[in-house]
Amino acid sequence: MAGGIQQYLAIHGHFYQPPREDPFTGTLPRERGAEPFRNYNEKIAAECYGPNAELGNFGRISFDLGPTLASWLERYTPKTYAAIVEQERGHFERYGHSNGLAQVYNHAIMPLATDHEKRIQVAWGVADFRHRFGHAPDGMWLAETAADSASLGMLLDHDIRYTVLAPWQAAEPIDTSEPYWVRLADGRRIATFFYNGELSGRVSFDSSFTPNADLFGLQDLPRHVDREKAARGESQMILIATDGELYGHHLQYREKFLAHLLSVSAVSRGFEVTSLGRYLAAHPPRREVKLAEATSWSCHHGVDRWRGDCECIDEDGEWKWYLRQALTRLAARIDTLYEPAARKLLNDPWIAEEEYIWVRLGAVSRDDFWRRHARNPKHGTRKAFALLETQYYRHLMFASCAWFFEDLDRIEPRNAIGYGLRALREAERVHDLDLLTAYAADLRSARSTESGRSGADLLVDALARAPGWALGGSGTSGQRSPTTGSLDRVRQNRDSRDMVVVA
């Protein structure tokens, strides 16, 4: 307890953007509402990521940086990206603990994922963090903080020591000023921070609450200090967790509020600003709590928001169930095809899939990867990498953003459908069969309440956006590809309400 300080403050920023890139071209479309910028990534980078990096906030807060966002920043705003990495490394070198957390790779809702998907989300998220920051992560942010015991067990399998949850994700009353152990059925346990619900909610959603950092430090923080703990000389921490985009994008000038609060206002009121890993090392959990299974921070009905109708949204959410069913069925078909085909070429298809992310990150060459995983280094290279690409895109289908909002006919669900198309196209090339017809049939029941268009319509749109790739070429047999051959059947099998003219 340095300098006799007993009260600590940690602010966590969840920095993430959904994958808005076209699944086929990798380019970001021009987005209405982002003006004068071309898209929201550019807009938010100018309003939030850049200013926070310039102010040094990434060295003071606890944060996670989603892989899809990190890769975009690295490519398009390298100065901001380099500043974020440098500030995390500076914190790590100074304190011996990172203020950065890894994130499950493509922001999938973990309680709705299969065990296979959970493992890949965590393994790829850990790899992405190691690649960017140069060391292993101690903590991991779960998408929407959605958690169940199986997901926490997967974190432990990958040497993750802690995570962050909402206070209502505990099945019992808790004191949010200290971390808890969550014990799993197999006897293992993981440290868990539960953020201060009142402060986090007001900082996130009440713009009148955060214009003045000095007033916040003088009045609002002290109200949440546990006086009994303070009288006993016990340490305590106030944890505020919010979307990182709050600071400068959702609320103008809040990046300056954040910088002043952490460097001046909180310190002047007797708080030591800390990070979660650093606090945990000095103050390990003293008590255990049971987890409320399949819960999240942005849905008070568990995880219903991402699988069907939920009171969190005003519109009909039935389309969400049909979209998830369509993608889940496609993923199962792809996995069933992958294992026997890959086993002929790779020593262990599932370990190879887990480590393939290093190739996608550019950290391992295809040649080195092949020498490590190939059964016969002289045979099957092209087919094996096509199989692994299929698996990569098959996981990208499940980014939570596809189900978060109220309508199907948005960029996020369209991209989920597009990633499914890209995955099945890679699979069709390898296996020389038709996966598209069943995929379209499954998508037909998902329908936009605003435009009236179905998932099958959006699928045909996706096919039309990449005519030279999705509709042309040849299958493995040298004949017309299965996607090309089945497109007419997709059009014919749609009912009259699904009809769309494709040039």
C-alpha positions in Angstrom: 0.0 0.0 0.0 2.2 2.8 -1.3 2.2 6.0 0.7 -0.6 4.7 2.9 -3.1 5.1 0.2 -6.1 2.9 0.7 -8.4 4.0 -2.1 -7.8 3.3 -5.7 -9.5 4.3 -9.0 -9.4 2.3 -12.2 -11.2 3.2 -15.4 -11.6 0.6 -18.0 -12.2 1.5 -21.7 -13.5 -1.2 -24.0 -12.2 0.0 -27.4 -13.8 -1.9 -30.3 -15.4 -1.4 -33.7 -17.3 -4.1 -35.6 -15.8 -5.4 -38.8 -17.3 -2.9 -41.3 -14.9 -4.0 -44.1 -16.5 -5.7 -47.1 -15.9 -9.5 -46.6 -14.7 -9.8 -50.2 -12.7 -6.7 -50.9 -11.6 -5.7 -47.4 -12.5 -2.1 -48.1 -14.7 0.1 -45.9 -17.8 1.5 -47.6 -18.7 5.2 -47.4 -21.1 5.5 -44.4 -23.9 7.9 -44.1 -23.7 9.9 -40.8 -19.9 9.8 -40.7 -19.4 13.0 -42.7 -17.1 14.7 -43.3 -15.2 11.4 -42.9 -15.7 8.5 -45.3 -16.7 6.0 -42.6 -17.1 5.6 -38.9 -13.7 4.2 -38.3 -12.1 7.4 -39.6 -14.6 9.5 -37.7 -14.0 7.8 -34.4 -10.3 7.6 -34.9 -10.3 11.4 -35.3 -12.6 12.1 -32.4 -11.5 9.4 -29.9 -8.5 7.1 -30.6 -6.2 9.8 -31.8 -7.0 12.4 -29.1 -6.8 9.8 -26.2 -3.4 8.6 -27.5 -2.1 12.1 -27.8 -3.1 12.8 -24.2 -1.4 9.7 -22.9 -4.7 8.2 -21.7 -3.8 4.7 -22.9 -1.0 4.6 -20.3 -3.3 5.5 -17.4 -6.5 3.5 -18.0 -7.2 -0.2 -18.1 -8.3 -1.0 -21.7 -8.8 -3.7 -24.3 -8.3 -3.1 -28.0 -10.4 -5.3 -30.2 -8.4 -7.1 -32.9 -10.6 -5.8 -35.8 -10.1 -2.2 -34.6 -6.4 -2.8 -33.8 -5.7 -4.1 -37.3 -7.5 -1.1 -38.9 -5.6 1.4 -36.7 -2.3 -0.3 -37.5 -3.0 0.1 -41.2 -4.7 3.4 -41.5 -3.6 5.5 -38.4 -0.1 4.0 -37.6 0.9 7.0 -35.5 -2.1 6.5 -33.1 -1.6 2.7 -33.1 2.1 3.1 -32.3 1.2 5.5 -29.4 -1.3 3.0 -27.9 1.3 0.2 -28.0 4.0 2.4 -26.6 1.9 3.6 -23.7 0.9 0.0 -22.8 4.5 -1.1 -22.9 5.5 1.8 -20.8 3.0 0.8 -18.1 4.1 -2.8 -18.3 7.8 -1.9 -17.9 7.1 0.5 -15.0 4.8 -1.7 -13.0 5.5 -5.2 -14.2 1.8 -5.6 -15.0 -0.1 -4.7 -18.1 -2.9 -2.2 -18.2 -4.2 -3.9 -21.4 -6.5 -6.8 -21.6 -6.9 -9.2 -24.5 -10.3 -9.5 -26.1 -12.1 -12.6 -27.4 -11.0 -12.4 -31.1 -14.0 -11.3 -33.1 -16.4 -10.3 -30.3 -18.5 -13.4 -30.3 -21.1 -13.9 -27.5 -19.3 -16.6 -25.6 -22.3 -18.3 -23.9 -23.8 -18.9 -27.3 -20.6 -20.3 -28.8 -19.7 -24.0 -29.0 -16.7 -25.3 -27.1 -14.7 -25.2 -30.3 -15.7 -21.6 -31.0 -14.9 -20.6 -27.4 -11.4 -22.1 -27.7 -10.7 -20.3 -30.9 -12.0 -17.0 -29.7 -9.7 -17.1 -26.6 -6.7 -18.6 -28.4 -6.8 -16.1 -31.2 -7.5 -13.2 -28.8 -4.4 -14.1 -26.8 -2.3 -14.4 -29.9 -3.4 -11.1 -31.2 -2.5 -9.4 -27.9 0.9 -11.1 -27.8 1.6 -10.0 -31.4 0.8 -6.4 -30.7 2.1 -5.8 -27.2 5.0 -8.3 -27.1 3.9 -10.2 -24.0 1.1 -12.5 -22.8 -2.1 -10.9 -21.4 -3.1 -11.4 -17.8 -6.7 -10.4 -18.4 -9.3 -10.8 -21.1 -12.4 -8.9 -21.9 -15.4 -11.0 -22.9 -17.6 -9.5 -25.6 -20.5 -7.6 -23.9 -19.0 -9.2 -20.7 -21.2 -12.2 -21.7 -20.1 -15.1 -19.5 -20.8 -18.6 -18.4 -18.7 -21.1 -16.5 -17.5 -22.8 -19.7 -16.1 -19.5 -21.0 -14.3 -18.7 -17.8 -12.8 -22.2 -17.8 -11.5 -21.5 -21.3 -9.9 -18.4 -20.1 -8.1 -20.4 -17.4 -7.0 -23.0 -20.1 -5.1 -20.1 -21.8 -3.5 -18.7 -18.6 -5.8 -15.8 -18.3 -5.9 -14.7 -14.6 -8.9 -12.3 -14.5 -11.8 -10.7 -16.3 -14.4 -7.9 -15.8 -18.1 -8.4 -15.3 -21.2 -6.3 -14.5 -22.3 -6.4 -10.8 -25.6 -8.2 -11.8 -23.6 -11.0 -13.3 -22.9 -12.2 -9.7 -25.5 -14.6 -8.4 -25.1 -13.3 -4.9 -24.7 -9.8 -3.3 -21.2 -8.4 -3.8 -19.0 -5.5 -2.8 -17.7 -4.0 -6.1 -14.8 -2.3 -4.4 -12.9 -5.6 -4.3 -12.2 -8.5 -6.7 -13.7 -12.0 -6.1 -12.8 -15.5 -7.0 -15.3 -17.3 -9.2 -14.9 -21.0 -8.6 -15.7 -23.5 -11.4 -17.1 -27.0 -11.1 -13.7 -28.5 -11.6 -12.3 -26.7 -8.6 -10.3 -24.0 -10.5 -11.0 -20.4 -9.9 -10.6 -17.1 -11.8 -10.3 -13.6 -10.4 -13.2 -11.3 -11.4 -13.6 -7.6 -11.1 -17.2 -6.3 -10.9 -17.4 -2.7 -11.9 -19.3 0.0 -10.0 -22.7 -0.2 -11.7 -24.0 3.3 -10.7 -20.9 5.2 -11.7 -20.3 3.3 -14.9 -23.9 3.8 -15.9 -24.0 7.5 -15.2 -20.6 8.1 -16.9 -21.8 6.2 -19.9 -25.4 7.6 -20.3 -25.7 10.9 -18.5 -23.8 13.6 -20.3 -24.4 16.1 -17.4 -22.4 13.9 -15.1 -19.0 14.3 -16.6 -18.3 17.9 -17.9 -16.1 18.8 -14.9 -13.4 16.4 -13.8 -12.6 18.4 -10.6 -16.2 18.3 -9.5 -16.4 14.6 -10.3 -13.3 14.0 -8.1 -14.5 16.2 -5.4 -18.1 15.0 -5.1 -18.9 11.9 -7.1 -16.0 9.6 -6.3 -16.0 10.1 -2.5 -19.6 9.1 -2.4 -18.6 5.6 -3.5 -15.9 5.1 -0.9 -16.8 2.4 1.6 -16.5 4.3 4.9 -16.4 1.1 7.0 -13.6 -0.3 5.0 -11.7 3.0 5.2 -12.1 3.1 9.0 -10.7 -0.5 9.2 -7.7 0.6 7.0 -8.8 -1.8 4.2 -7.9 -1.1 0.6 -10.7 -0.6 -1.9 -10.9 0.2 -5.6 -13.6 2.0 -7.6 -13.8 0.5 -11.0 -15.6 2.4 -13.8 -16.1 0.4 -17.0 -17.4 2.0 -20.2 -17.1 1.8 -24.0 -13.8 3.5 -24.9 -15.5 5.4 -27.7 -17.4 7.4 -25.0 -14.3 9.6 -24.5 -14.4 12.0 -27.4 -16.8 10.3 -29.8 -20.1 9.6 -28.0 -19.4 12.6 -25.7 -17.3 15.5 -27.0 -14.2 16.5 -24.9 -14.5 13.6 -22.5 -11.0 12.5 -23.5 -9.9 15.7 -21.7 -12.1 14.9 -18.8 -10.5 11.5 -18.6 -7.0 12.9 -18.7 -7.6 15.5 -16.1 -9.5 13.1 -13.8 -6.7 10.5 -13.8 -3.7 12.9 -13.6 -5.0 15.6 -11.3 -8.5 15.4 -9.9 -8.6 11.9 -8.5 -5.1 12.1 -7.2 -5.8 15.4 -5.4 -8.7 13.6 -3.6 -6.5 10.8 -2.3 -7.0 8.2 -4.9 -4.2 6.2 -6.5 -4.9 5.6 -10.2 -4.2 1.9 -11.0 -4.8 -0.8 -13.5 -6.5 -4.1 -12.9 -3.5 -6.4 -13.1 -1.5 -4.1 -10.9 -4.2 -4.0 -8.3 -4.8 -7.7 -8.4 -1.1 -8.5 -7.7 -1.2 -6.4 -4.5 -4.8 -7.2 -3.5 -5.8 -10.7 -4.5 -9.5 -11.8 -3.9 -10.4 -12.7 -0.3 -13.9 -14.1 -1.1 -15.7 -16.2 -3.6 -18.9 -15.6 -5.5 -21.1 -17.7 -7.7 -21.6 -16.6 -11.3 -25.0 -15.9 -12.8 -24.8 -18.0 -15.9 -25.2 -16.7 -19.4 -25.4 -13.0 -18.4 -24.0 -9.8 -20.0 -23.5 -6.1 -19.3 -25.9 -4.7 -22.0 -28.8 -7.2 -21.8 -30.6 -7.6 -18.5 -32.3 -10.7 -19.8 -29.1 -12.8 -20.0 -28.0 -13.0 -23.6 -31.4 -13.0 -25.3 -30.5 -9.8 -27.2 -28.2 -11.9 -29.5 -30.5 -14.8 -30.2 -34.1 -13.6 -30.6 -36.8 -11.4 -29.2 -35.7 -9.4 -26.1 -37.2 -6.5 -24.2 -34.0 -4.6 -24.8 -35.2 -3.7 -28.3 -38.5 -2.2 -29.4 -38.7 -4.0 -32.8 -39.5 -7.6 -33.6 -36.3 -9.6 -32.9 -37.4 -12.9 -34.5 -35.0 -12.4 -37.3 -32.1 -12.8 -34.9 -33.0 -16.3 -34.1 -33.2 -17.2 -37.8 -29.9 -15.5 -38.6 -28.1 -17.3 -35.8 -29.7 -20.6 -36.8 -28.5 -20.1 -40.4 -25.0 -19.3 -39.4 -24.8 -22.1 -36.8 -25.9 -24.6 -39.4 -23.4 -23.4 -41.9 -20.6 -23.5 -39.3 -21.6 -27.1 -38.4 -21.5 -28.2 -42.1 -18.1 -26.5 -42.6 -16.6 -28.1 -39.5 -17.9 -31.6 -40.5 -16.2 -31.2 -43.8 -13.0 -29.7 -42.4 -11.9 -32.3 -40.0 -11.6 -35.4 -42.2 -10.2 -33.4 -45.2 -7.6 -31.6 -43.0 -6.6 -34.7 -41.1 -5.1 -36.1 -44.3 -2.9 -33.1 -44.7 -2.2 -31.7 -41.2 -0.8 -33.4 -38.1 -3.7 -32.1 -36.0 -6.4 -30.1 -37.8 -7.6 -28.3 -34.7 -4.2 -27.3 -33.4 -3.3 -26.1 -36.9 -6.6 -24.0 -36.9 -5.7 -22.5 -33.5 -2.2 -21.5 -34.6 -3.2 -20.3 -38.1 -4.0 -16.9 -36.6 -0.2 -16.3 -36.5 -0.2 -16.5 -40.3 -3.1 -14.2 -40.6 -1.3 -11.7 -38.3 1.8 -11.9 -40.5 3.9 -13.1 -37.6 4.6 -16.6 -39.1 5.2 -17.3 -42.8 3.1 -19.8 -44.6 6.3 -21.9 -45.3 7.2 -22.0 -41.6 3.6 -22.8 -40.6 3.5 -25.6 -43.2 6.8 -27.2 -42.1 5.4 -27.3 -38.5 1.9 -28.7 -39.3 2.1 -30.7 -42.5 1.9 -34.4 -42.6 3.8 -34.4 -45.9 5.5 -31.1 -46.6 5.6 -31.9 -50.3 1.9 -32.5 -50.7 -1.4 -30.7 -50.2 -0.2 -27.2 -49.4 -2.8 -25.3 -51.4 -5.7 -27.4 -50.2 -4.7 -27.2 -46.6 -4.5 -23.4 -46.6 -7.9 -23.2 -48.3 -9.3 -25.3 -45.5 -7.8 -23.1 -42.9 -9.1 -20.0 -44.7 -12.6 -21.6 -44.6 -12.3 -21.9 -40.8 -11.0 -18.3 -40.4 -14.1 -16.8 -42.1 -16.4 -19.3 -40.5 -15.5 -17.8 -37.1 -15.8 -14.2 -38.3 -19.5 -14.8 -39.0 -20.4 -14.6 -35.3 -19.3 -11.0 -34.3 -21.9 -9.9 -31.8 -22.7 -6.7 -33.7 -24.8 -8.6 -36.2 -27.4 -9.2 -33.5 -27.0 -6.1 -31.3 -29.2 -3.6 -33.2 -32.9 -3.8 -34.1 -32.9 -4.6 -37.7 -31.5 -7.2 -40.1 -30.9 -4.8 -43.1 -27.8 -3.1 -41.6 -24.1 -3.3 -42.3 -23.4 -5.6 -39.4 -25.8 -8.5 -40.3 -25.0 -8.0 -43.9 -21.3 -8.6 -43.2 -22.1 -11.6 -41.0 -23.9 -13.1 -44.0 -21.1 -12.1 -46.3 -18.5 -13.8 -44.1 -20.6 -16.9 -44.2 -20.7 -16.7 -47.9 -16.9 -16.3 -48.1 -16.4 -19.3 -45.8 -18.7 -21.5 -47.7 -17.2 -20.4 -51.0 -13.7 -21.5 -49.8 -15.3 -24.8 -48.6 -17.0 -25.3 -52.0 -13.8 -24.9 -53.8 -12.1 -27.6 -51.7 -15.0 -30.1 -51.6 -16.6 -29.4 -54.9 -20.2 -29.4 -53.6 -23.0 -27.0 -53.0 -23.4 -25.4 -49.6 -25.1 -22.2 -50.9 -28.5 -23.5 -51.5 -29.0 -24.7 -47.9 -27.5 -21.5 -46.6 -29.9 -19.4 -48.6 -32.9 -21.5 -47.5 -31.9 -21.0 -43.9 -31.6 -17.3 -44.3 -34.9 -16.9 -46.1 -36.9 -16.8 -42.8 -34.8 -13.9 -41.3 -36.5 -10.7 -42.4 -36.0 -7.0 -41.9 -38.9 -5.2 -40.3 -37.8 -1.9 -41.9 -37.1 -2.8 -45.5 -39.0 -6.1 -45.7 -35.9 -7.8 -47.2 -34.9 -11.3 -46.1 -31.5 -12.8 -45.3 -31.7 -14.5 -48.7 -32.0 -11.1 -50.4 -28.9 -9.9 -48.5 -27.1 -13.0 -49.6 -27.8 -12.4 -53.2 -26.7 -8.8 -52.8 -23.4 -10.2 -51.3 -23.0 -12.5 -54.3 -23.6 -9.6 -56.7 -21.0 -7.4 -55.0 -18.2 -9.7 -56.0 -19.2 -11.1 -59.4 -15.6 -12.0 -60.4 -15.0 -13.9 -57.2 -18.3 -15.3 -56.0 -20.0 -16.1 -59.3 -17.1 -16.9 -61.6 -14.1 -19.2 -61.6 -14.2 -23.0 -61.3 -14.5 -25.6 -58.7 -11.9 -28.2 -57.8 -13.0 -30.4 -60.6 -12.3 -27.7 -63.2 -16.1 -27.3 -63.9 -18.3 -24.4 -63.1 -18.1 -23.8 -59.3 -20.9 -25.0 -57.0 -21.7 -21.4 -56.0 -22.1 -20.5 -59.7 -24.2 -23.6 -60.3 -26.5 -23.1 -57.4 -27.2 -19.4 -57.7 -30.1 -20.0 -60.0 -31.6 -22.4 -57.5 -31.1 -19.8 -54.7 -33.2 -17.3 -56.8 -35.8 -19.9 -57.7 -36.2 -21.2 -54.1 -37.1 -17.8 -52.7 -40.7 -17.1 -52.3 -42.4 -14.1 -53.9 -41.7 -11.8 -51.0 -38.0 -12.5 -51.4 -37.6 -11.5 -55.1 -34.7 -9.2 -55.8 -33.4 -8.3 -59.2 -29.7 -8.8 -59.5 -27.9 -7.3 -62.5 
